[in-house]
């Protein structure tokens, strides 16, 4: 059953029940008032001369006049054609032969001490009232009255108004519920569009509970959309991470396996191996580890719009850790690696893992693409309010036309492609992205005498060359 019909039916049933209850109460009240009025009228009539007339001629009282008046009002043989008022003595006997026997039900009520006794017919159409007079002797001590009874409370006279009013209530409720039902349907359709993938806001006019419910649904929809967008971004980052890892790791892994197989064959052949024979395998394993770190950092950057952490970082210690990690590589490459940091600690808030990865990428590139006998210097200078970090090398450098593009993913300069044709080119792109998220400036410039200088500056512009 629809809400509108259910509301109308509920109001209709409630109205009928209420009106029937009121009709029953009114019928009971009307009956009681009528009986009291009849009793008072009988006493007043007898005290106003009726007693004297009754006691003078009790065989004929109330007389032919009353009987003829009753005959004119009622058909012969009708119960109400009989006289309506009858007189009885204290023993409930009447001297008038036309008087009916005193009803037993009324007699029991009077004997119980009631001044007024009432009895109704089975069909509730007639009412008999016996009234004990203020005097206790004579043939007119008790008066019996017969009268029409009030309509039954369940009769058409009582119920018909209830039904008519209930019909009016149903019609009014149907009309009044129309706007409410339309707004509920509007809300239902708006919520249903979410399941169909239609991205539309949920709007419900008004300033009541239905509108509040619509706003709550809209807020939930926005929250769900944000969560879904975040999940999609994470899913896309995960897919890219898996795809990149599978594609780009396989080649250096195959190269590493080839070096190891070659070493195994040479050992089985009894060849004497020197330390240089292990260098290609070590370089490939180091590159493979670096590649995995960069892929992980790239996936993390794609999955988050900002920084995952914002903790205080000691830049002196961070740079020292990066240098310690790359010294063995530089030593095998015969590249001199030098570090200069201020005596006081430089503090900077940010994401420690990403910032260390970014600086490590730049240092690693400076060492990897340098030549034997080359130099790499890492210089940190400044204070908490303003500092710069420069990674200076005397390697092949990057042509000026490539410096802007080298910061984009999957782009590498010509020399880098020549030296490591299977590299992804993620290092400088990750460094650029991390610098931007930390509010740092990242610049690439030619080193005086040849090479590349990469500078991180805080605040923006602090690391630019003049």
Secondary structure, 3 states (H helix, E strand, C coil): CCHHHHHHHHHHHHHHHHHHHHHHHHHHHHHHHHHHHHHHHHHHHHHHHHHHHHHHCCCCCCCHHHHHHHHHHCCCCCHHHCCCEEEECCCCCCCCCCCCCCCHHHHHHHHCCCCEEEEECCCCCEEEEEEECCCCCCCCCEEEEEEECCCCCCCHHHHHHHHHHHHHHHHHHHHHHHHHHHHHHHHHHHHHHHHCCCCCCCCCCCCCHHHHHHHHHHHHHHHHHHHHHHHHHHHHHHHHHHHHHHHHHHHHHHHHHHHHHHHHHHHHCCCCCCHHHHHHHHHHHHHHHHHHHHHHHHHHHHHCCCCCCCEEEEHHHHHHHHHHHHHHHHHHHCCEEEEECCCCCCEEEECHHHHHHHHHHHHHHHHHCCCCCCEEEEEEEECCCCEEEEEEECCCCCCHHHCCHHHCCCCCCHHHHHHCCCCCCCHHHHHHHHHHHCCCEEEEEECCCCCEEEEEEECCCCCCCC
